Amino acid sequence: MCIKILLFFCIFYSPTLVAHNISIDDCRCEEACYTEEVSSLKCNNQNVQFQSNGLPHPSHTLMVGIKGSNQQFPTEHNYEITIPLKQNFSSSKIQTEPGAIGIAINGVPLFDPQTQGPQDASGKRSTALDQGELDECGGHAGRGDDYHYHIAPNCLIEDLGYDFIENQKRPIGYAKDGYPILAIGWFDENNNIETLLDECRGMFDINNNYFYNVKSTFAWDLLNCFSGEIYKISKDKWVQRLDTNGKKIVGMPIKFTIEKYEKLIFGNDICHTLEGTLIKENILQENNSVKKIINQSQSIFYCHKNCYGLYFEAEKRSGVKGRIMYYDLTNTDCPAGLSIN
């Protein structure tokens, strides 16, 4: 009798089986399921629409912790998001590619983990996480000065809290195929559902609703592939930065550890500054010589085309191994209150 009771307990109170009895709350049409960074929420019979500037809550520490900087700054965008209410599930999975794969519920884009750098012999690219390009919240500013996450947005998830994530089981975002992305098990290991997920990191709940679930441990994956038809869910309007000659600035990667980021407003001028340590670069000096800089304090900034301090690549020289960079300081029309070292 004791053995039968013990067997009954193990079967019906197994954590795996309890986890499988999941009922998610896909509340995409409710304002309570988005953060205050999302605006103009509308829902009809076909889709849900909202707007955002692409930046998380001001309390989130952006850019700090990045070791490989591309000299980009998190600036406001004008996103118009459209998420379909009905999804088309497919047995044929679609692999993600470098770029946007969805949107978080704070209006910040979600990206594939890979960088847009060169491919290796196997055809794979390195990840932004492995390259040290992500900040403490799992994001960074991309080539369009667009802030986005490459891994699970941990600062957002922590803000949403235990009840939102574990009890209510509400999404932290939506993939480009319209399916919700959750973070069940982030706060409570007893809710871990890793063994139940398919190759895309998705599964069905007890009501036959499909959803993805982020990984709560390294490398904090969002999703590995799409299980449904992909839609174009976002539109964006923004103005790219220009240099003093009117050419577009797309950002030159440098070995620069970011220790502080600030957004400064001076009347109509908005300045972005990054302070940190320049790890190792060959720098062209004012006397036209080349000096190897190692672990030097540095600031880079941008206000407008007549006020910035950024690194650009100089022409190669014989006798110097590796690339040569120069610091372009343009300060002909900087705000009076701007103080940069």
N, C-alpha and C positions, 0 to 999 in steps of 0.2 A: 504493500500500500504506500509506504514512504517513497519507494522508488517511483511509483506512478505519479505521485504528487510532485516530486522533484522534476520528473520529465515534463509534466504539464506546465510547471513554472518556467522551465528553460525554453519551451516552445513558444508560449504565448507572451513571454516577457523578454524575449530576445531583443537587444537594441536594434539589430538589423531589421527585424520584422516590424518593430514599432516605427522605425524611421521610414519604412515603406508605406505606412499609412499616412502619407502626407497629403494635405489639402492646402494648396497655395491660394493666396488672395491676389489675383491679378487685377489690381485696382487702377488701371491706367486712365480711367475717366474721372478719378477723384482727386481733388486738389490736395487732400491730406496725404496722398502718396507721392508727392513731389516736395522738394525743398523750396524755400522762398526765392531761390535764384531762377525758378521757372515762372513764366508769366503767360497771360493770354491763353489759358488752357481751354480748348474746345473739343467736343466729342459729338460725332454724328453716327450714322448707321455703318459707315465704312472705316473711319479712322479717328484717331485722336491727334490733335495738333497743339503745339505750344512753342514758345519762343524763349531764348536765353542768350546771354552774352558770352557763354562758354567759360565762365570763371566760377570756381567754387566759393564757398563762404569765406569772408575775409579772415576768419580765425584760422584757416588752414595755412600752414607754413609752406609756401610754394618755392620751388627751385633749390631749396637748401638740401645739401647732401649730394648733389650732382658732382661727379668727378670728371665727366667728359662733356664739356659744354659746347653747344653749337652757336653760342652768342645770340640766342633768341630770347625774347621777353614775352611773358604771358599778357597779351593785350585783349581788349574787348572785341568780340566778333558780333555778328548779327545772325544767329542761327534761327531758322524756321524748321521745326521738326514735325514730321508726319509719320505716325506709327499705325499700321493697319490693325484693325480689330480682328480680322480673320486671317489665319495663317494656313499655308499649304505645306503640310508635312511631306517629306520625301524620303524614301529608303536610300536614295543616292545622296551621300554627303558631299558638300561643297567645301573645299579647303579655303581657309582664310588667306588673305594676302596682305603684305605690308600696307597699312592705312586703316581707315575707320571701319569698325565692325559693329558699332552700335552707339547708344547714347545712355549716359547715366541719368538718374532721376533729378540731378542738380543741373542738368543741361550741359554737362561737360562730355565731349566725345570719348568713346572707348575705342582703342586701337589694338590691332594685332601686336603680339609681343616683339615681332621682328623689326629691325631698323630698315631703312631704305638704302643701306650700304651695299657693297659688292657681295656676290654669292661665293661660297666656298666650292670645293671640287664636287661636293654632293648636291649642289644647287641650293643649299640653305644659306640664309643670312644670319648674322649674329643677332641676339636680342638686345633691346635697349637696357634691360636689367643687367645682363652680363657685361655690357659696355660701360656700366656705371653712369648711365644717362638719366636715371630717374631720381626724383626727389623723395622726401620722407613720406609723401602721400601716394606715391606710385605713378606720378605723372611728370611731364615737362612741357616746355614750349617747343613746338615743332618749327619747321621751315617757314610756316606762315604766321609765326608768332601766336599760334593757336595752342592753348593749353589743352592737354588730353592725357588720359591714363593708358598705359600699356599693360598694366596688371590690375588686380583687384584694387579698387579705390579704398584703401584702408581707412583714411581719415573720414571719408563719407560714411563708411559702414559703422565706424565707431560713433559718429554723431547720431546715426539712425537708432542705434542702441539694441539691446537684447530683445525687448518686446517686439519691435518692428521686424527684426530679422528672424528670431527663433520662434516666437509665439504666433504673431500675425502672419508670418511667412510672406512678406510683401517684397516686390522686386527692388533691386538696387539700380536696375537699368533695363534696357531692351536691345536685343540684337537686331541686325539689319533684316533679318527674316521675320521680325515682329514678335518673336518669342521672348518672354521675360527672363531676366537673369537674376537669380537669388544668391544668398550667401548663407544658407542653412548650415549650421555647424560651426560658424565662425566664432561664436561665443561659447558654445556648449559642445564638447567632444561627444557627448552622448547622442547628439543629433547628426553625427557624421554620416554622410550618405555616399562617400567616395566609391564604395564597392557597387553601388547601384547605378552609377552613371555610365552612359554609352561613350563611344570614342570622341564625341563632340562635347562631352561633359553635360549631357542632358538626360532627362528621364520624364516619365509621365507620373502625375499624381493620381490619387484614387478616383478623381473625377475625369480622368483621361486628358488632363491639361498638361501639355509639354512645357518644360522649362529647363534652362541651364542653371548650373550652380558653380560659383567660383571656388577655387581651391584656397583653403585657409592656411596652407603651409607653402613653403618655397616650392615653385616659383610663382605662386599666387595667380594661377592661370584664370583667365576669364572664360573663354571657350576655345576649343581646338578646331572646330569646323562648324558649318551651318547645316542644320537638319531640315531647313525649309527654303522656300523660294525667297531670293534676296530682292529687297526693294531699295529704292533711293529714298532714304528717310530724311535727308537734311539738305537745306539750302543755306548759303552763307554769303554775306556781303561784308567786305573789309577792304582796307587800303594798305597795301604793302609799304614797308619802309623804303626810303630812298637815301642814297648817299649825296654828297655835296654836288655831284655831277648829274644828279637826276636818275641814276641807275638803281635798279632794284637790289636790295640787300637780302640775301637768302641765308646768310649765316655761315661762317667758316669754323669748323670744329677745332677746338684747342684743348690741351690738357690743363683744365682749369677747375679746381674744386670750389664750388660755390658755398659760401658761409653765410651770406646775407642777401636778401632781395628786398628792394623797396620800390614802391610806386609813389612818385612825388608829383603834386599838382601845383603849378604856378600860373594862376589865371587860366588862359586858354591852352597853356602848354602842359603836357603830361610827359614826365620823364621816368624812365625805368633804369634802375641801377643794380648791378650785381657786384658784390665784393667777395673776394676769396684769395686763393693762392694759385699762381701760375706754376704748374708743376715742372714742366721741362719743355722749353722751346728755344729755337735759334731766332734771336731777335735782331733786326737791323737797327743799328744805332744812328744817332743824328750825324755822326762823322763818317757815315757810310760803311763802318765796320760791322762785323757780325759777332754777337756775344751770345753764348749759351746761358740762358736763365734757368735756374733751378730753385724751386720753392720760394718764389718772390710774391709778396703781397701785391694785389692788383685790383683795380676797379675797371669795369666796362660799363658804358651807359649809352642811352639813346633818348633824345628829346624830339628832334626833328632833323631834317637834312643839313641844317647849319649848326647843329649842336649834338655831337656824339664823340665817343671814344671807343673804338673797336679795333680788333686785329684783322688784318688782311694778309694774303700771301704775296710775298715779293718774288722777284725773278731768282732763279737758281744761280748759284755761283760755284765756280770750280774751287775745290779744296774744302767745301762745306758739305758735310753729309746730312741728308735729310732736308726738309723744307725750311724756308726762311720766312718769318713773319715780320710785319711792321705794325706799329701802333699808330693808327690814324686818329689824331686829336683835332676835331673841327669844332671850334668854339667862338665863331664869329657872331653868333646871335643867341647865346645861351641865356636862360632866365637869370635875373639878378640874384635870386636866392639859392641858386644851385651851387653846391660845394662838393667837388669831387677830387679825391686824391689820385 
